[in-house]
Amino acid sequence: MSSEYSLDKITNSVVEVIFEKQLSSSEEPPIDEWSSLDYEVPDENIKRQKQAEGLYDPGSGEICTKYIPLSASSVLRHVYYNYPGIRDPGIEDALLKPEYKLQYPSDGCDLYLDLCKEIDVCPVRAFHRGLLQEKIDLRYYGINPKGFRPMAKALKTNSFVKILDLTDNWISNDGCFHLGEMLLDNVTLTEINLAGCRMGVKGAKMLLNNIHLNRTLRSLNLSKNELGDQGVELLANVFLKGFDLRKLNLSFNKITGRSFLVLSEAFEANNKLTHLDLSWNIISSSPKEFFVLCTLLSVNLSLEELNLSWNSLNGDHMGNAIKILLANPKVRLLNLSNNKLAGKAVKDIGMNLRKAKKLETLDLSYNPLSRDDAIKLLERLQERRVKLKRLLLDNVIVNEFFMTLREEILSCDFRSDTVITYGSVDKIFVCHPKDMREIIFDRCEAICKSKKKSIDIALLIQELYRDDPSPIGTRFFTRIVRDRGAQLDDDLIEQLANWFPGPKSQKMKLINLAAIVDYLKRKWPDRKLPPTPPPEPEPVPDLKKNKKGVKNKKTTKNKKK
């Protein structure tokens, strides 16, 4: 009952209207009520009718020139102007096509400048100019570490540069990475000099990662880069992958015997090197590994120059290894300077000079070679089969026999262009007896020439001889000489008595003044006493005076008487 009462109450209630909004219908009116249909289109076109009758010509369809004013803006506002179709400003390409890449010339000049501007780095003028030349020389330039990236990018497609010299420019790991990426695409570079760049093992890893794919690089200088044994192992792996390199410089890298074993394995698989520089390393501590390396290099028929200087090579094992190396018939230069080779090692090197058919230069300068070692090497040049042209023995002491033998060898016809250097000549001492009399009087001369009073001993003795030419005793001679100012020693006067003895006497030693004066005239011929003036004539007695005197005497006598 309660539910039925509530429904009847709701249906019979009255709703009060407060606001009523008129809603517009979204339905379109029927076609019959469209206002556009009220326009009546004429059934006939007058112009077409006139044209059909030949009384009207529509013209070309262009705007009549009489309606075109001089102003360009008026043309755009003219009612008869035909507006052209709107062209796409590039929206379609921007949405549907990939972004357009700027194309640079292959020389890399513009690319280098744009990349430097992008990373806010000052471009290197020498590098920018060198992109159109065969060589780029940036030695000791101090390049910004960020600057290697644009340089490497510019060299990727460059076809002019063949030599790149970056000596003593410290290269970071990032710079090594970009240089390694550049070598993947570059097909022009033949030589890269990275001496003193101090890249280390990490930098070498990034540089050498894909360098074996480059087929044009022939010379690589990695001197003073702190590679050590780990860096050499990376390089050896590159050779195992087929790296076609001809000139390699590994000096100043603290290489030990461990590196030699790794290099030996690599050279056994791929050995095309013509120039190898291993100077300034630690080779002396590993003679066995060095022997293995020399054995493999002796088989390499491409090797021309080998530098093993400044490695403290010493001992018979090192000499034997170099002897095997000289069996290579293609080696032209072998640098063994500044080592410790001597004795049997030098003898072994000389034994195989015949087999080195193209060896022109052998440098053994600054080695402790003895005189006999130098002569043994020189004797090998007497053979016509030895083709050596330059034997360098700087700072090696030789003797006179070496010099005579050298002159004989250089006088031969087949040694006309040979060069043999040496250090100093050690002359053989021969004792030539010297006249003791000369030594005595040189000593007397030095004593008598004092600063206070200088006395000529030669004139003094000549004066004594002039006064009394007879032999004189040593004591009397000493007293006279010292009174005259010549302070001669007793031992010196004793030697005068021994070398210029007078007649034998039991009482004293006598000095022969005549023999001394005769010797002094031959020793110092210019020292002579002034001539003595002639004696004055005796006065002639006056006879007159005498007569007078006689008379006077007589007269005086007579007076006394």
RACORWO-V217088 format. One line per field, one symbol per residue. burial: + if it has 16 or more other ideal C-beta (glycine too) atoms within 10 Angstrom, else -. A space follows every 50 residues. Layout:
BEGIN
burial = ???
END
This chain:
BEGIN
burial = -------------------------------------------------- -------------------------------------------------- ---+--+++-++--++----+-++--++-++----+++--+-+---++++ ++++++++-++++++++++-++--+++++++++--+--+-+++++++-++ +-+++++++-++-+--+++++++++++++-++++++-+++--+-++++++ +++-+++-++++++-++--++-+++++++++-++-++-++++++-+++-+ --+++++++++-+++--+++++++++-+--+++++++++-+++-++++++ -++-++--+-+++++++-+---++++++-++----+-++-+++-+++++- -+--++--+-----+--+-+-+--------------+--++-++---+-- ----+-++-+++-++-----++++--++--+----+-+----+-+++-++ -+------+++++--++-++------------------------------ -----------
END
